[in-house]
Protein backbone atom coordinates (compact mmCIF):
# COMPACT_ATOMS: atom_id res chain seq x y z
CA UNK A 1 0.00 0.00 0.00
CA UNK A 2 1.11 3.53 -0.75
CA UNK A 3 0.90 6.56 1.47
CA UNK A 4 -2.29 7.16 3.45
CA UNK A 5 -3.54 3.61 2.88
CA UNK A 6 -3.88 4.01 -0.90
CA UNK A 7 -2.70 1.20 -3.16
CA UNK A 8 0.59 1.80 -4.96
CA UNK A 9 0.14 3.18 -8.50
CA UNK A 10 0.15 0.53 -11.22
CA UNK A 11 0.50 2.93 -14.13
CA UNK A 12 3.45 5.31 -14.43
CA UNK A 13 2.21 8.76 -15.44
CA UNK A 14 4.59 11.20 -17.08
CA UNK A 15 3.44 14.81 -16.67
CA UNK A 16 4.73 17.27 -19.28
CA UNK A 17 5.91 19.74 -18.16
CA UNK A 18 6.71 17.97 -14.90
CA UNK A 19 6.50 21.05 -12.70
CA UNK A 20 2.87 21.75 -13.69
CA UNK A 21 1.19 18.69 -12.19
CA UNK A 22 -2.41 19.04 -10.99
CA UNK A 23 -3.07 19.64 -7.29
CA UNK A 24 -5.27 16.53 -7.00
CA UNK A 25 -2.63 14.17 -8.36
CA UNK A 26 -3.87 11.17 -6.32
CA UNK A 27 -7.32 11.47 -7.92
CA UNK A 28 -5.84 11.56 -11.42
CA UNK A 29 -3.65 8.53 -10.63
CA UNK A 30 -6.60 6.47 -9.36
CA UNK A 31 -8.58 7.16 -12.55
CA UNK A 32 -5.62 6.29 -14.80
CA UNK A 33 -5.02 3.08 -12.82
CA UNK A 34 -8.70 2.16 -13.14
CA UNK A 35 -8.53 2.54 -16.93
CA UNK A 36 -5.86 -0.18 -16.92
CA UNK A 37 -8.16 -2.49 -14.93
CA UNK A 38 -5.49 -3.95 -12.67
CA UNK A 39 -2.75 -4.09 -15.31
CA UNK A 40 0.45 -2.10 -15.58
CA UNK A 41 1.53 0.49 -18.13
CA UNK A 42 2.74 4.01 -18.84
CA UNK A 43 0.83 7.14 -19.84
CA UNK A 44 2.00 10.61 -20.90
CA UNK A 45 -0.20 13.64 -20.16
CA UNK A 46 0.79 16.97 -21.73
CA UNK A 47 -0.53 20.27 -20.40
CA UNK A 48 -2.00 22.50 -23.09
CA UNK A 49 -1.83 26.31 -23.12
CA UNK A 50 -5.56 26.38 -22.35
CA UNK A 51 -4.89 24.61 -19.03
CA UNK A 52 -6.41 21.32 -20.10
CA UNK A 53 -4.45 18.09 -20.53
CA UNK A 54 -3.97 15.79 -23.50
CA UNK A 55 -3.23 12.06 -23.33
CA UNK A 56 -0.47 11.84 -25.93
CA UNK A 57 0.60 8.24 -25.40
CA UNK A 58 -0.31 5.10 -23.50
CA UNK A 59 1.24 1.67 -23.57
CA UNK A 60 -0.58 -1.61 -23.91
CA UNK A 61 -1.76 -3.13 -20.65
CA UNK A 62 0.96 -5.35 -19.19
CA UNK A 63 0.34 -8.24 -16.76
CA UNK A 64 3.43 -7.40 -14.70
CA UNK A 65 5.33 -4.33 -13.63
CA UNK A 66 8.03 -3.29 -16.09
CA UNK A 67 11.37 -1.60 -15.59
CA UNK A 68 11.64 2.11 -16.32
CA UNK A 69 13.92 1.71 -19.35
CA UNK A 70 11.97 -1.16 -20.91
CA UNK A 71 10.39 -0.39 -24.28
CA UNK A 72 6.66 -1.10 -24.35
CA UNK A 73 4.27 -1.15 -27.32
CA UNK A 74 1.96 1.85 -27.64
CA UNK A 75 -1.80 1.36 -27.75
CA UNK A 76 -4.31 3.74 -29.32
CA UNK A 77 -7.09 1.82 -27.57
CA UNK A 78 -5.50 2.37 -24.13
CA UNK A 79 -4.88 6.05 -24.92
CA UNK A 80 -8.59 6.41 -25.71
CA UNK A 81 -9.58 4.40 -22.60
CA UNK A 82 -7.54 6.68 -20.33
CA UNK A 83 -8.91 9.76 -22.08
CA UNK A 84 -12.50 8.53 -21.71
CA UNK A 85 -12.04 7.60 -18.04
CA UNK A 86 -10.61 11.02 -17.17
CA UNK A 87 -13.28 12.87 -19.14
CA UNK A 88 -16.08 10.83 -17.55
CA UNK A 89 -14.90 11.97 -14.12
CA UNK A 90 -14.81 15.62 -15.12
CA UNK A 91 -11.09 16.16 -15.62
CA UNK A 92 -10.05 18.84 -18.17
CA UNK A 93 -8.99 16.53 -21.02
CA UNK A 94 -8.80 17.30 -24.75
GIDADA-V66051 format. One record per pair of residues at least 12 apart in sequence whose C-alpha atoms are under 8 Angstrom apart, sorted by sequence separation. I is the first residue (numbers start at 1). J is the second residue. If there is no record, write none. Layout:
# GIDADA-V66051
i=<I;I>
j=<J;J>
This chain:
# GIDADA-V66051
i=<43;44;45;60;43;44;59;60;43;44;59;60;43;59;60;13;42;43;58;59;41;42;57;58;61;11;41;57;58;60;41;57;59;9;41;58;59;9;11;40;41;58;11;39;40;57;10;39;40;56;9;39;40;41;55;11;36;39;40;41;40;20;55;10;11;14;16;55;10;11;12;13;14;15;16;17;54;10;11;12;13;14;15;16;17;10;11;12;13;14;15;16;11;13;15;43;55;53;54;55;52;53;54;51;52;53;36;52;35;35;36;35;32;35;31;32;31;32;10;31;28>
j=<55;56;57;72;56;57;72;73;57;58;73;74;58;74;75;29;58;59;74;75;58;59;74;75;78;29;59;75;76;78;60;76;78;29;61;78;79;30;32;61;62;79;33;61;62;79;33;62;63;79;33;63;64;65;79;36;61;64;65;66;66;47;82;38;39;42;44;83;39;40;41;42;43;44;45;46;83;40;41;42;43;44;45;46;47;41;42;43;44;45;46;47;43;45;47;79;93;92;93;94;92;93;94;92;93;94;78;94;78;81;82;82;82;85;82;85;85;86;65;86;86>
